[in-house]
Each structure stands twice: as C-alpha cells, then as structure tokens.
Amino acid sequence: MHYPIKVPGANASEKVLTVTSPFNGATVGTVETIHAAGAEQALRNAATLFANKDKWLSATQRIEILKRTAQLMRERFDLLVNIAVQEGGKPLLDTQVEMNRAIDGVLNCVELIRNEHGTEIPMRINPASANRLAFTHKFPRGVVLAFSAFNHPINLIVHQVAPAVATGCPVIIKPASDTPLSAFAFCELLEEAGLPAGWVQPIAVEDISIASKMAEDERISFFSFIGSGRVGWMLKSRLAPGVHCTLEHGGAAPVIVADDADVSDMLPLLAKGGFYHAGQVCVSVQRVYVHESLFDVVAQGLVEQAQSMKVGDPAKQDTDIGPLIRPAEVDRIESWVDEAIKESAVLATGGKRLGDTLYEPTVLLNPAKTSKVSQQEIFGPVICVYSYSDMDEAIQQANALPFSFQAAIFTKNIDKALIGWQNLEATAVMINDHTAFRVDWMPFGGEKHSGYGMGGIPYTYRDMQIEKMAVIRSEVLGL
C-alpha cells in the first residue's frame, strides 16, 4: 500500500515514510512526505480556498459528502479495519468497535449540520434597543491544522477532520508517523464522496520541524493537537495571535473503590479499562485506590482477570492485548515496573516482556508514592492497586498529580458517589464504570497538564465556528 502526497500543486520530498507493523515489524505501507515547500503549498491551498467565499461548500453539499463517506466506510469496513490493525496493533475486535464509532462520528456531524442555528438577541426592550432586530449565525472559523496520535488511527482522525468538513473549514491533518495509512485512506474516501481537492490535505513530513513551523503560521485559525503534553504545550506557545486551539494530552487515571463496591461487576470493567489497547489510552485505568476491607479480593480478582487475557497477534479474533507501538515503549515500561518493585511494590502478576513489543498485563500492589508508576502516565498494560482506610485520604492521593482528565468511583452509596464526583479533580467522573468510558458525542478533554479546551465531536464542531451577530435597525420594527 502506497500513498503519494495529497497536497495539490506540491512535489514530494525524497524521503518516503515506511510504516511497519508494531507486532512483527513487517512493512505495512509507504507514504510520500513533503518538505518545507510542500508545507507552504498546503497552507496556501487551504488559505486560498477559505478566502474565496464563492468556493465555500453549502450545508447541503457537506451533508451529502459526509453521508456518502459514511456509506463508503461501511462498504470498505474490513479493509479499513485491516489497515488500522496492521499499522496500530490494536486487536481486531477492538478495532472493529473503533471503526463503528468512526462511522457513527461522521453521521453525528451530519446531524450537527442539520440542527445548527444561531440565536435571537433581545432587542426593543428599552429605548437604546428600539427599532432593532438582532440574531446570530454560525460561520466557519478558518483553516484548521490538526496533529493526531497513533492509538486510535481511524477514530481520532474522524474527530479532527469530519467536524472541519461539517463546518466548512479547510483542514490539514498530520497523523502520527507510526499510523498515517488510516488517515490517508479516510481522506481519500472524503474526496471520493465529493469533497473537492484541497479541502482536506493529509500530510506526512520529511522532518518534524516542518510540522512545528506550520503550527506557527498566521494563516491557521484553529489548531487541534492530540499527543504528548511536552509537545502540545510547546506548540501552543508558538501559535500566532488569535489562533484557537484544543490540546488533548494524557493522564494517570485514578479509581476509588469504596468499601461497599460491587466487586464482581467492577473487576471486568477495571481490567478492560486498564489493559485495553495495551494501556495505550490517555484515560486508561492506572491508579486504583481500594478500601482495605476489599483490597485482597480486588487484588486477586485483577490478577485473575489479567491472567485470563491473551497477548499476541492483534489480527486474531481471540487476542485481548496486542503490541505496544514500538520497542522503546516496552523498554520504558519494563524499567518503570522493575524500579517500582525495587522501591517496595509487590508484583502480583505480569511484569515480563513477551517480545520486542509485547508486555504482560501487570498488576502492582502498593507502589511507593514516589515511584514513576505512581507519578507519571504509564501508557502501558499496568494497573497499580493501593490500599486505603479513609476515603478523604484516597481522594487526596488521587488528586496529588498534575493531571486532571477522567476518574472513577465504585460504590453503591449515592452520597459516596457524589463525594467522589464533587472532590475528584477530573473533567469527568464515572460512577460504577471505568475511567476509559467514552462515547463520541460527550465532552472529552483534560485540565491542568492533561490538556486545554474540550474535544468530542459536537464540541469540536462548535469550536471550529464563529458566531457572528447581525443587528438590523428599521423604523418598521417599532419600539
């Protein structure tokens, strides 16, 4: 599978990006890259399209393009899933779920267009507003530049690109260099569905500095970033004045297990939330604070859950946990787990490398507060379990890190649930569910080090628009 550059009027650089399987290192495909001149051409294309209002796509056109895209995604479901499994390593069944979500996300954008409306601003309510009628209307904000992450190679692209198409914003999308094929495939479907050339431009760059430079360009109106906090905050600091942005980074999601939690209901949820996609999710279950009366049964239950999961080839139907994206991530996780054990953590299960990119689902008991696994985002298949006696202290520990994304509390008591909801520092608190729960129409984003602004398709759609007011003065309107 080979993708040429998708920037009209540009030439490819000499460098070709080779995409390999994280499971076995086999070549999956290749993508041509652009150099600095190609990046300039992409920006010029997008800015020129947006500047010519005669070229703007009507709501009817955008609806039809998105509906046709969703249909094409259904028709090529297996092909798109196969691409994503090969380049990203997420197990087949989970990738099929992701694909269904992506299709639903495109259709969500259709509904957003159908239900779009401005508001009337009250006038004729005092002498100053006499003879006036005022209302607002939504307009596309401008050129969108989006940088994406590897862990959901279909759905993240949909979250960043489809709202731009829905609002009528030209979009340049740079997928993660590990997983660009799904993004290029999706953008091809948009064009096949009728999106004119230049409105969506997927890019791979010969050098990452080219992408960083693009983010600084004053022709950008909205910047969407999904990835590491270090890179995201750096790029935000370089945006031109007036550029709107959203940043989605990671966390170290905490879970509070109260003394009355339904353990049998909870354990599969915690295991799924912690080990899904080998823990490579920004809201994976990481730190589980369990009341001392349930600590042993929860710890043993998580051990059993972990040991029942099959680690291996993501293309097989029965695989629960596939590879990490690259060998260096296994090196890092192995180092962190070994360090935690030396610093007093008890290894309940796992803790072993199974290959260059495979790592056993691991449960650590009571790691030290200062261990890396307790302080930083693991982004791997590791769950840490801590015993507590006082819920206030557990919540305090859950809030001790500079992250604020999704959290959870398990309890049958409504008051305890509300205490968790009110006091856990998180943008969303799941009650009797794992921290990685998400549907694509809900708000999704972090605070503090975990991000800036709010994602979720309707929220991205809103942020990619401006609300412009019209005020009409006419004597016929009366007082």
N, C-alpha and C positions, 0 to 999 in steps of 0.2 A: 504494500500500500504506500503510495507516494502522493504527497500534496505539493503542488507548486505554490508560489506566493500568490496571495489573494488581494494584492494592492494594485488596482488599475493604474497603469502608467509607470510602474516601478520595475526595476530589474532585480533579480535575485543576487545575493552575495555569493561568494564562492563556498561558503560554509553550508553544509547540509546537516540538519539535526537528525540524528538516528535515535529512534525510540525503541527501547528494549523492554522485554518482559521482566518485571521485578521478581517473578518466580524462578525463571530458569535462564534469564539473560539472552534469550533468543530475540532476534530483531523482529519487531512488530511492523515498523513502517519508517518512512523518512519524510521530512518536511523541509522545504527550502526556506532559507532565512533572508531577512532584509538587513541592509546596512543603514547607516545614518541617512543617506539619500532616500532610501525606501521609506524610512520612518517619516521624513519630511513630506514625501509624496502622500502617505496615508493621512497625515494631518491636513494637508492641503485638500485632498479629496473630500474629507469629511466636512471641513470648514466651508468649502465652496458649495457643497450640496445644501448645507443648512442656510447659507446666506441667500440662496435663491429660493424664495418662498413659492415661486411657481412650480418648483420641483418637489415641494412637500407632499407627502402621501396623505390622502384623505382617510378619515376613520373607516370608511367602507373598504378601502384598499388594504389598510392594516389588518382589519378583521379577517378578510379573505385570505391574506398571506399567512396569518397565524393559524387559521383553521386548516388550511391546506398543509402547512408544516406539521401540525399535529397528526394529520392523516398519513403523511409520508413517514413520520416516526413510527406509527403503528405498522405500516406496511413493511418497514425495514427494522422492525423491533429486534429480531435475532442478530442481524448484522451489527447494529449499534451496540447491543449488549456485548457481543463478542469483542468488538474493538475496545470497549471500556474494560472488560475483564483482562484482556491481554496487556494493555498498557498500564492499568492501575492496580491490578491484583486483588480487587475486591471480589469475594466469592460470587459465583454465578447467581445464586438465589437472591442475594442482597443487591446485586447489580440489576436484576430484573425488577426488583422493587424500586430501585432508583430510576429506572427507565420509565416506569409507570408514573412516578412522581413528576418526572420531567415533562411528559406528555400533558399531565394534568396542569402543570405550571403554565405551559403555553396556552392552554384553554382558559386558565384563570386570567391571563392577560386579555383575552377576548372579552370576557365578562367585565373586566375593569373598563375597557373602552366603552362598552355598551351602557355602563352605568355612570360614566363620567359626567359631571355637571359642576357648574360654578354655583355661586350663592348670590342672593339679593342682599344688598347692604341697605339698612333702613334709611330712608330719606323722607322729606316732607313731615318731619316730626317737630320742627322748631323753625323759627324764621331763617336761620342760617342755611337750612337744607330745603327750603321751599323751592318748588318748581323743578325738582331734580329726581332722577331715577338712576340708581347705581346697581351694578351687578358685576360679577367676576366671571372670567372664562379661563380655562387652563390652556397653556401653550407649552410646547417642548422647550426644555431649558437650553439645549445646545449640544455640542459634540460631547459624547461620552467616551472616556478611556477606562477600560476595565482590565485589571490584572487578576488572574484566578489561581486557585490552588489545585493540587493533584488529587485530593481524596474523594471528590465526587465529580469525576470528569465530565459527566453529562449534566447533572442537575445544577451544579454551580454555574455552568455556562448559561443554562436557561435562565437562572435567576438574574444574571447580569445583562444578557443580551436581549431576551424576549421583552422585558419592560421597556428597553430602549426602542425596540421596533414598535411596541404598542404606543409609546408616547410620540413617536416620530422623530427621535433623536438618532443621528448617525452614530454608529458605535464602532470603536476599535477595540478588539479583545485580544489580550495576550494570555493564553493559557499557560499553565505550568509547563516547563520544558520536559518534565517526565511524562506528561499526559496531554499532548497537543492534538492527538488524532481525533478524539471525540468532538472537540471544539470545531475543528475544520470540517468534520462531517456534518455537524449541526448547521453551520453557516452555509454549507453547500445546499442543504435542504431548504433553508430560507430563500436562497436565490432561485432554486428550482420551483419553489412555491410562488414566486413572482416578485420577490424583493429586488428592486433594481440594483445594479452594480454600484458598489461604493457605500451603500448604506450600512453594510456590515463588513468589516475588514479584519479577519483573524490574522494574527502575525506571530511569527517566531523571529527572534532577533539573533544576529550573529554574536552580539556581546550584550550583557545585561545592562551596561551603562547606556546603551541606546534607549532602552525602555525607561530608565530613570530620567533621561533627558526629555523624553516625550511627556512625562508627568509634569514637568516644569513649564510646558508650553502654554502660553496665554490663550490659545485657541480652544483649549479644553474648558468645558463648562461644568462637567461632573466627572469625578474620579471615584471609581469603585475598586476597592482592594480587598482581597481575601488571601491571607497568608500570615507570615510571622510578624510579631509586634515590632521587632527591631527594624524590619524593612518598612512596614506600614507607617510607623511614626516618622521615620526619616523622610519618606516620600511626602507625607502630609506637610512637613515643614518647608518643603520646596515648591508647593503648589503656588501658582500665580494668584494674586489678589482676586477675591471674589469667586474662586472655584469652590463649588460644593463637593463634599465627599462623604463616603462611608468607609470605615475600616472594620474588617472582621478578623480578629486575632484568636488566640486560644485562651484556655483557662486550665484550672485544676479542679474540676467539678466536685463539690462536696455533697455528701448524703448524710442526713441524720436519721438514725434508726431508733425510734422510741421504744420503751420497754413493752408497749402493747402492740407492736407491729405484727402484721400477718406474715410470718417468715416464709411459709410455703408459697404464698403469692409473690413475695418480694424477690426471692432468690433468682428465679429465671430472668427477671427484669434487670437486676443488678448485673448479672453475668452478661446479658446481651448488651447492656449499656456500657460495660467496661471492655468487652472483648470484640464488639462489632468492628469490622474492618481493621482487625489487629490493633484496636485502640487508637487508630489514626483519625480521630474526630475531635473537633475543638471543644465539645461538651461531653466527652466520654466520662463515665463514672471513674473517678480516680481515688478520692478520699472518703471512706465510709466510716462514720463515727457511730458505733453501736453501743447501746446501753449494756453495762456489764452483765446484766441478768441474761442477755441474749447473745453475748459475744461468742461463746464457744459454739453454739448451734449455727450462728450465722457464718462463722469462720469455716466450720466443717462443711456447711452447705455450699459455700462458694468454692471450696476445694473440689467437691463432687461435681459441681457444675463445670468447673474448668477442666477437670479430668475427663469429662464426657465429650468434650469438643474435639473435633478432628481438625488437625492443622495440616495444610498441604496445598495441592494444586487448586487454584481458585476456579478453574474451568469445570471441576467436577461437582455434581449435584449435592454430594454429601459433605463437602468441605464447609466447615464453620468459620475457620480463620485462615486467611491467606497470608501472603508475604507482606513485610514492610516494604516501603517504596524503594529503599536502596540499602546495601550492606552497612553503610556508615550508621544508619539508624539502629540496626541491631547491635553494632559495636557500642553505641552510646547507651542503649537500654541495658545491655549486659553489664556495662561498667557501673551504671547507677544502681542496679539491683545488687551487685556484688558489694558495692560500697555500703548500701543500706544494711546488708546482713552483717558486715563488719562493725557497723555502728549500732547494733543491737536488734535489728528487725529479725523476726522469725520467718523463715521461708516455709510456708505451708504447702505450697505446690509450685511446680514450674521452675523458673529460674535457669532454663537451659536453652542454648542456641540449637536449633534443629537443622540449620543450613545457613547459607550466606545471608538469606533474607527472612528466614523463618525463626520465630521465637515462641517458646511455650507460653500458653496463658498462665499467668503468675499471680499468686496471692501472697502478699506480705502482711505480717501481723505486727502491729505497734512499731512501725519505723520511728526513729528519732525525729523530733520536730524539725531538726536542722538538716536532715538528710535531703538530698536532691529530690527523691521521690515524694517528699512531703512539702517541698518548697517550689518546685517547678513543674511545668506541664510535661508529663511523661510521653504522651503521644505514642503509646505502645500498649501491648496487652498485659498491663499490670494494674491490679487493684490493691490498694492499701487499706487495711482494716484496723481501726483504733478503738480501744475500749474507753468508755466514759461513765461517770456516775452522775454527773449533773448536766442537764441539757443546756443551761446557760453557758457553761464552760465549753461544751461541744460546739455550740454556735459561735462562740468567741474564737475557737480554733479554726472553724470553717471559714471565718471572716478574716483570718490573720494574714492572708496572702494578698498581693496587689492585683488580684483578678476578680472580676465580677461578671459572670455570664449566667449559666443556668445551674440551679441547685435543686435538691430534692429533700423531702422528709416523708418517712413512712410511719404512720400512726393511725389508730382507729379513733382517736380523740380529737374532736373538732377544735378544741381550744389549743391543744399542742400543735395541730396543723396550722392554725392561724398565727401562733407564736413564731413558728418556722417561717411562714410567709412574710410576716412583718419584719423579722430580725435578720434573716439570712441576706447577705449583701449579694444580690443577684438581680438580673433583669427579668428572670422568670423562675418561679419556684414550683416544681412538680410535687404534687401531693399524692403519695402512693403510686408513683411512677418513676422511671429512671431519668437521669439528667439529660440524656441524649434524645428524649422525645422531641419530635418536630413535625409539624405539618407546614406546608409551604406558604400558606396564607396568613400565618401568625407572625407577629413581630419577632425578630431574631437578631440579636446583636449584644455586644458586651459593653460594659462600662469600665472605668479605671484602665488598667493595662490591656484589658480584653477587647477594646475596640472603641469606635466612635460612630455615632449615628445608628440607624436601625435598618436591618435588612428584612427579608420577607417580601414576596413579590408585590403585594399591594403597597407596601411602604417604599420600596424602590421605585415603583411606578409613580407614586406621589412625589418623591424627591427629584425625579427627572423632569419635573414640570415646574413652571412658574404660574402663579395665579395673578392674572392681570385684571385690573378693575377698569370699567368704563363708567363715567358719570355724565349723564345727559341732562342738560338744562333746557327746559321748554316751558313757556307760559301755559301751554295746554295741560300741563301736569297739575297745575293748581297748587294750593298751599297745603 
